[in-house]
Amino acid sequence: MHELTVACELLEFLKKFCQERKLQKVLSLTLKVNPYSCLSEESLSFAFSALAEGKNPFPDIRIKIIKSNDPTSQEVIIESVEVESEDGSGGGGI
């Protein structure tokens, strides 16, 4: 189940990202997936949501997966991350 490994790596990246920037919470994540990738969008979404559910800093994260139009792109690219800072303000992102 390749999707589970990708989901675990994404969560580890996000956890480290939040710790380094002192971010309270990740609200949403948008991923771009290579059109020729063998990743199942549905399985990746399920694995990611199951692993992240109820855990800080992403207790209720929303994930959006879109297909890339570039067949030469990496398998998965983080397109954007919406975060909430320590002061509770949301809407920030990368």
C-alpha positions in Angstrom: 0.0 0.0 0.0 2.2 2.8 -1.4 -0.4 5.4 -0.3 0.1 4.7 3.3 3.8 5.3 3.1 3.2 8.6 1.2 0.6 9.7 3.8 3.1 8.9 6.7 5.8 10.9 5.0 3.4 13.9 4.4 2.4 13.9 8.1 6.0 13.8 9.3 6.8 16.7 7.0 3.9 18.7 8.2 4.6 18.0 11.9 8.2 19.2 11.4 7.1 22.1 9.4 4.7 23.2 12.2 7.3 22.7 14.9 9.9 24.8 13.1 7.5 27.7 12.5 5.6 27.4 15.8 2.4 26.8 14.1 -0.7 25.7 16.1 -2.6 23.8 13.5 -2.8 22.7 9.9 -6.2 23.4 8.5 -5.9 22.1 4.9 -3.4 20.5 2.5 -3.6 20.6 -1.2 -1.5 18.0 -3.2 -0.8 17.7 -6.9 -0.3 14.2 -8.1 1.4 13.2 -11.3 -1.1 12.1 -13.9 0.8 8.9 -14.5 1.3 8.1 -10.8 0.1 4.7 -9.6 -1.2 6.5 -6.5 -4.9 6.1 -5.9 -6.3 9.5 -4.9 -9.1 7.9 -2.9 -6.7 5.5 -1.0 -4.2 8.3 -0.3 -7.0 10.6 1.0 -8.3 7.8 3.2 -4.9 6.8 4.6 -3.9 10.5 5.3 -7.2 11.2 7.0 -7.1 8.1 9.1 -3.6 8.7 10.3 -4.2 12.4 11.0 -7.6 12.2 12.6 -7.6 13.8 16.1 -3.8 14.3 16.2 -2.1 17.6 16.7 -1.3 19.7 14.8 -3.9 18.4 12.3 -7.0 17.1 14.3 -9.5 18.1 11.6 -7.3 18.7 8.5 -8.9 18.8 5.1 -7.0 17.3 2.2 -7.5 18.1 -1.5 -5.8 16.1 -4.2 -5.7 17.3 -7.8 -4.1 15.7 -10.8 -1.2 17.5 -12.3 -1.1 18.3 -16.0 2.6 17.7 -16.2 3.6 14.1 -16.8 7.2 14.9 -16.0 6.4 16.2 -12.5 7.3 14.5 -9.2 4.8 11.8 -8.0 3.4 14.1 -5.3 3.9 17.9 -4.8 2.6 19.9 -1.9 0.7 22.7 -3.7 -0.4 24.6 -0.6 -0.8 24.3 3.2 -3.3 26.4 5.2 -2.2 26.9 8.8 -3.3 28.5 12.1 -0.6 30.3 14.0 0.0 30.3 17.8 -2.1 33.4 18.3 -5.1 31.5 16.8 -5.2 33.4 13.5 -6.0 31.2 10.6 -5.8 31.7 6.9 -2.0 31.7 6.6 -0.4 29.3 4.3 2.4 28.4 1.9 
